[in-house]
């Protein structure tokens, strides 16, 4: 089993966030970067496979300071030797997909394949509205999904088409695309250049660019591994099964997780992926709170729920699975989930930002010392697999 650490992106401790505008305090952001550097280096040394972060912008309150997926992943890569940078992920409703494809391919070269990437739809209206790639597209929420309203439909259309364009750019030397939201090259083509005809591709006999291609191509062949960030709706499950992205599921309802896997596998097989298994369908995980001290467990849970109640719950987001307790208790929960779901990757959120670094470092180390060996062995590269 591979182990991934996942940060929320919290800049301040609770008392600092409660003072207001923590996201704009330079002292807190400098401390944030230094603490992340420490977690990345520790994870690298201990044999964790990846270190992940989501994409969020305009977070002046300090709850989720992850405002550039590629730049942050380069920071992870530059502060490690074998650890993979995990982007969870590019919010495709706010990006030109060709630029995303090229940016990820460039990062893939800079890290020589030490990266993987997810794609998301965007649930936080303030920044999705401000960054929307197309006019009128906004965030989507669980309520939008259930209602199948126009806002959700437009968001989903832009998201799904964007992912397909990214994959088209990754898997073709040159390509064209005409869809509901995007056309590449633009209508009528683009002005050409003699060098395009002599040394490249995509220009017709009249000197008009009819196809484009990204440079460089991905370092990994054909492209980095793809994940579907935190998907739950049937439509999204089907989409990722068809596109070959592994779901990341942070839920403790194993009946739900099993149904999700079954649907994914059925759709994947109809799409030609006959050998798809539960391990291909989804990764599992939750928020790690490792301690034998019952009073400490209570305090950690209270701190965790304060964060969730203040930030995520009002946006319709449910709390993630919580892996809380002693090493034996957490290993038992992971083992039962693994026996039921058959996953081979575990994503662990941890107290980055919430807690002092000393507490997080101890928890990260204790997980490897006391839990990881029960499910994995180290390979020749030093990863737990």
Secondary structure as the mmCIF struct_conf table of DSSP 4:
data_model
#
loop_
_struct_conf.conf_type_id
_struct_conf.id
_struct_conf.beg_label_comp_id
_struct_conf.beg_label_asym_id
_struct_conf.beg_label_seq_id
_struct_conf.end_label_comp_id
_struct_conf.end_label_asym_id
_struct_conf.end_label_seq_id
STRN STRN1 UNK A 2 UNK A 7
BEND BEND1 UNK A 12 UNK A 12
HELX_RH_AL_P HELX_RH_AL_P1 UNK A 14 UNK A 18
TURN_TY1_P TURN_TY1_P1 UNK A 19 UNK A 19
BEND BEND2 UNK A 20 UNK A 20
HELX_RH_3T_P HELX_RH_3T_P1 UNK A 22 UNK A 24
HELX_RH_AL_P HELX_RH_AL_P2 UNK A 26 UNK A 46
TURN_TY1_P TURN_TY1_P2 UNK A 47 UNK A 47
STRN STRN2 UNK A 50 UNK A 53
TURN_TY1_P TURN_TY1_P3 UNK A 60 UNK A 61
BEND BEND3 UNK A 62 UNK A 63
HELX_RH_AL_P HELX_RH_AL_P3 UNK A 69 UNK A 78
TURN_TY1_P TURN_TY1_P4 UNK A 79 UNK A 79
BEND BEND4 UNK A 81 UNK A 82
HELX_LH_PP_P HELX_LH_PP_P1 UNK A 83 UNK A 83
STRN STRN3 UNK A 84 UNK A 91
HELX_RH_3T_P HELX_RH_3T_P2 UNK A 92 UNK A 94
BEND BEND5 UNK A 95 UNK A 95
HELX_RH_AL_P HELX_RH_AL_P4 UNK A 97 UNK A 110
TURN_TY1_P TURN_TY1_P5 UNK A 111 UNK A 113
STRN STRN4 UNK A 115 UNK A 120
HELX_RH_AL_P HELX_RH_AL_P5 UNK A 125 UNK A 131
BEND BEND6 UNK A 133 UNK A 134
TURN_TY1_P TURN_TY1_P6 UNK A 135 UNK A 136
HELX_RH_AL_P HELX_RH_AL_P6 UNK A 142 UNK A 147
TURN_TY1_P TURN_TY1_P7 UNK A 148 UNK A 148
HELX_RH_AL_P HELX_RH_AL_P7 UNK A 150 UNK A 171
BEND BEND7 UNK A 173 UNK A 174
STRN STRN5 UNK A 175 UNK A 175
STRN STRN6 UNK A 177 UNK A 178
BEND BEND8 UNK A 180 UNK A 181
STRN STRN7 UNK A 183 UNK A 184
BEND BEND9 UNK A 185 UNK A 185
HELX_LH_PP_P HELX_LH_PP_P2 UNK A 186 UNK A 186
TURN_TY1_P TURN_TY1_P8 UNK A 187 UNK A 188
STRN STRN8 UNK A 190 UNK A 191
HELX_RH_AL_P HELX_RH_AL_P8 UNK A 194 UNK A 199
BEND BEND10 UNK A 201 UNK A 201
STRN STRN9 UNK A 203 UNK A 203
TURN_TY1_P TURN_TY1_P9 UNK A 205 UNK A 206
BEND BEND11 UNK A 207 UNK A 207
STRN STRN10 UNK A 208 UNK A 209
STRN STRN11 UNK A 212 UNK A 212
BEND BEND12 UNK A 215 UNK A 216
HELX_LH_PP_P HELX_LH_PP_P3 UNK A 217 UNK A 218
BEND BEND13 UNK A 219 UNK A 222
STRN STRN12 UNK A 226 UNK A 228
TURN_TY1_P TURN_TY1_P10 UNK A 229 UNK A 230
BEND BEND14 UNK A 233 UNK A 233
HELX_RH_AL_P HELX_RH_AL_P9 UNK A 234 UNK A 243
TURN_TY1_P TURN_TY1_P11 UNK A 244 UNK A 244
HELX_LH_PP_P HELX_LH_PP_P4 UNK A 245 UNK A 245
STRN STRN13 UNK A 246 UNK A 249
BEND BEND15 UNK A 252 UNK A 252
HELX_RH_AL_P HELX_RH_AL_P10 UNK A 254 UNK A 270
TURN_TY1_P TURN_TY1_P12 UNK A 271 UNK A 272
TURN_TY1_P TURN_TY1_P13 UNK A 274 UNK A 275
HELX_RH_AL_P HELX_RH_AL_P11 UNK A 278 UNK A 281
STRN STRN14 UNK A 282 UNK A 290
BEND BEND16 UNK A 292 UNK A 292
HELX_RH_AL_P HELX_RH_AL_P12 UNK A 294 UNK A 307
HELX_RH_PI_P HELX_RH_PI_P1 UNK A 308 UNK A 312
HELX_RH_3T_P HELX_RH_3T_P3 UNK A 313 UNK A 315
TURN_TY1_P TURN_TY1_P14 UNK A 316 UNK A 316
HELX_LH_PP_P HELX_LH_PP_P5 UNK A 317 UNK A 321
STRN STRN15 UNK A 322 UNK A 325
HELX_RH_AL_P HELX_RH_AL_P13 UNK A 327 UNK A 341
BEND BEND17 UNK A 344 UNK A 344
STRN STRN16 UNK A 345 UNK A 349
TURN_TY1_P TURN_TY1_P15 UNK A 352 UNK A 354
BEND BEND18 UNK A 355 UNK A 355
HELX_RH_AL_P HELX_RH_AL_P14 UNK A 357 UNK A 370
TURN_TY1_P TURN_TY1_P16 UNK A 371 UNK A 371
HELX_RH_3T_P HELX_RH_3T_P4 UNK A 372 UNK A 374
TURN_TY1_P TURN_TY1_P17 UNK A 375 UNK A 375
STRN STRN17 UNK A 378 UNK A 378
TURN_TY1_P TURN_TY1_P18 UNK A 380 UNK A 381
BEND BEND19 UNK A 382 UNK A 382
STRN STRN18 UNK A 384 UNK A 384
#
